[in-house]
Amino acid sequence: MNEGNARRSFLKLTGGLVAGLTLADYSILSRQAAAQTSAPGLPLPDEPVEATLKRLFGNRTPQRGDDKIKLELPQIAEDGGNVAMTIDSSLPVSGASQVSNIYILSDKNRRPLIAKFSFTPESGRAFVATSIRLATTTDVRAIVEMNDGALYAVSKHVRVTISGCDLPPQS
């Protein structure tokens, strides 16, 4: 075999290996993506808030929690990309009935579930201080889930002047 034929054989073999690895990688990634979109509990793109509530809580309906949960948000958020908020609950984090999770949802975000915080007796109290992103003027909900399945909810309306989810690039 001369040098030209050897080079061609080597290039064919290398090209075949690269093509085979690319197809295998594509196949694996496609299966992973399909598994993620069909897995229970994961949101679909542009999921309505009602579907999110159903996915998270099934048929359980949250009770009004105004006397148990304090939700602080600005009435007007000048930048939806950085909205400070706090959630403080008087509900216990230890004992027979205790806070297990706090969910933050935005009714008009593309994916309404913004965050989920889990609590244990070592947490001390059910308190969250964070910043969130809001796509547009919307209601923001804080839902406290107890270990016995009880739900308590509060919400506030926030007027957003500049969207935080699709801001144009800064120049």
C-alpha positions as CSV (number, residue, x, y, z in Angstrom):
1,M,0.0,0.0,0.0
2,N,1.5,3.3,-1.0
3,E,1.5,6.5,1.1
4,G,-1.5,8.1,-0.6
5,N,-3.7,5.0,-0.1
6,A,-2.7,4.7,3.6
7,R,-3.5,8.4,4.1
8,R,-7.0,7.9,2.5
9,S,-7.7,4.8,4.6
10,F,-6.7,6.6,7.7
11,L,-8.9,9.6,6.8
12,K,-11.9,7.3,6.0
13,L,-11.4,5.5,9.3
14,T,-11.1,8.7,11.3
15,G,-14.1,10.3,9.5
16,G,-16.2,7.2,10.2
17,L,-15.2,7.3,13.9
18,V,-16.1,11.0,14.2
19,A,-19.4,10.5,12.5
20,G,-20.2,7.4,14.7
21,L,-19.3,9.3,17.9
22,T,-21.4,12.3,16.8
23,L,-24.4,10.2,16.1
24,A,-24.0,8.3,19.4
25,D,-23.7,11.6,21.3
26,Y,-26.8,13.1,19.5
27,S,-28.7,9.9,20.3
28,I,-27.8,10.1,24.0
29,L,-28.6,13.8,24.2
30,S,-31.9,13.3,22.4
31,R,-33.0,10.6,24.8
32,Q,-31.9,12.8,27.8
33,A,-33.9,15.7,26.5
34,A,-37.0,13.6,25.8
35,A,-36.7,12.1,29.3
36,Q,-36.5,15.6,30.9
37,T,-39.5,17.0,29.1
38,S,-41.7,13.9,29.8
39,A,-40.6,13.4,33.4
40,P,-43.3,14.1,36.0
41,G,-42.9,17.2,38.0
42,L,-41.0,19.2,35.5
43,P,-42.6,22.3,33.9
44,L,-43.3,22.7,30.2
45,P,-42.3,25.9,28.5
46,D,-44.9,28.6,28.9
47,E,-46.7,26.6,31.6
48,P,-49.8,28.5,32.9
49,V,-49.8,29.2,36.7
50,E,-52.9,27.0,37.1
51,A,-51.0,24.0,35.6
52,T,-48.0,24.8,37.9
53,L,-50.2,24.8,41.0
54,K,-51.8,21.5,39.9
55,R,-48.4,19.9,39.2
56,L,-47.0,21.0,42.6
57,F,-50.0,20.6,44.9
58,G,-52.5,18.3,43.1
59,N,-56.0,19.0,44.3
60,R,-54.9,20.7,47.5
61,T,-56.2,24.3,47.8
62,P,-54.1,26.8,49.8
63,Q,-55.9,28.6,52.7
64,R,-55.4,32.3,53.1
65,G,-52.3,32.9,55.2
66,D,-52.4,36.6,55.8
67,D,-52.2,36.1,59.6
68,K,-49.4,33.5,59.3
69,I,-47.2,34.8,56.5
70,K,-45.7,38.3,55.9
71,L,-44.7,38.9,52.2
72,E,-42.7,42.1,51.5
73,L,-42.3,43.2,47.9
74,P,-42.3,46.7,46.4
75,Q,-45.5,47.9,44.8
76,I,-43.5,49.2,41.8
77,A,-40.4,47.4,40.6
78,E,-38.4,49.7,38.4
79,D,-36.3,46.8,37.2
80,G,-38.0,43.4,36.9
81,G,-34.5,41.8,36.8
82,N,-33.8,42.4,40.4
83,V,-36.9,42.6,42.8
84,A,-36.0,42.2,46.5
85,M,-38.5,40.3,48.6
86,T,-38.8,38.7,52.0
87,I,-41.1,36.0,53.3
88,D,-41.5,35.6,57.1
89,S,-43.8,33.0,58.6
90,S,-45.0,32.6,62.2
91,L,-45.6,29.0,61.5
92,P,-43.3,26.6,63.4
93,V,-40.4,24.7,61.7
94,S,-40.4,22.0,64.4
95,G,-43.1,19.9,66.2
96,A,-46.0,17.9,64.9
97,S,-47.1,20.4,62.3
98,Q,-44.2,22.2,60.8
99,V,-43.2,24.2,57.7
100,S,-41.5,21.9,55.1
101,N,-41.4,24.2,52.0
102,I,-42.0,27.7,50.9
103,Y,-42.7,28.3,47.1
104,I,-42.5,31.6,45.3
105,L,-44.6,31.9,42.1
106,S,-45.1,34.7,39.6
107,D,-48.4,34.4,37.8
108,K,-47.1,35.9,34.5
109,N,-43.6,34.6,34.3
110,R,-42.9,32.2,31.5
111,R,-42.3,29.5,34.2
112,P,-44.3,30.6,37.2
113,L,-42.3,28.7,39.8
114,I,-39.5,31.0,40.8
115,A,-38.1,29.2,43.8
116,K,-38.7,26.5,46.4
117,F,-37.1,26.7,49.8
118,S,-37.0,23.6,52.2
119,F,-36.9,23.8,56.0
120,T,-35.9,21.5,58.8
121,P,-36.1,22.1,62.6
122,E,-32.5,23.2,62.4
123,S,-33.6,26.2,60.2
124,G,-34.9,28.0,63.3
125,R,-37.7,29.8,61.6
126,A,-39.4,30.0,58.2
127,F,-37.7,33.1,56.7
128,V,-36.6,33.8,53.2
129,A,-34.8,37.0,51.9
130,T,-34.0,36.9,48.2
131,S,-34.2,38.7,44.8
132,I,-36.4,37.5,42.0
133,R,-36.9,38.2,38.3
134,L,-40.3,39.3,37.0
135,A,-41.3,39.3,33.4
136,T,-44.1,41.9,33.7
137,T,-46.6,43.4,36.0
138,T,-48.0,40.4,38.0
139,D,-49.1,38.9,41.2
140,V,-46.4,37.2,43.2
141,R,-47.5,34.3,45.5
142,A,-45.8,32.8,48.5
143,I,-47.1,29.4,49.4
144,V,-46.1,27.7,52.6
145,E,-46.4,23.9,52.6
146,M,-46.7,22.1,56.0
147,N,-45.4,18.6,56.6
148,D,-49.0,17.4,57.0
149,G,-50.0,18.7,53.5
150,A,-51.7,21.9,54.6
151,L,-51.0,24.9,52.4
152,Y,-51.1,28.6,53.2
153,A,-50.8,31.4,50.6
154,V,-50.4,35.1,50.4
155,S,-49.9,37.3,47.3
156,K,-49.0,40.8,46.3
157,H,-49.4,42.7,43.1
158,V,-46.2,44.1,41.7
159,R,-46.1,46.7,38.9
160,V,-42.9,46.1,36.7
161,T,-41.8,49.1,34.6
162,I,-38.8,47.3,32.9
163,S,-39.1,43.5,32.2
164,G,-36.5,41.4,34.0
165,C,-36.7,38.3,31.8
166,D,-36.2,39.7,28.3
167,L,-34.2,42.9,28.7
168,P,-32.4,44.1,25.5
169,P,-28.6,43.8,25.5
170,Q,-26.8,46.7,27.2
171,S,-24.6,48.7,24.9
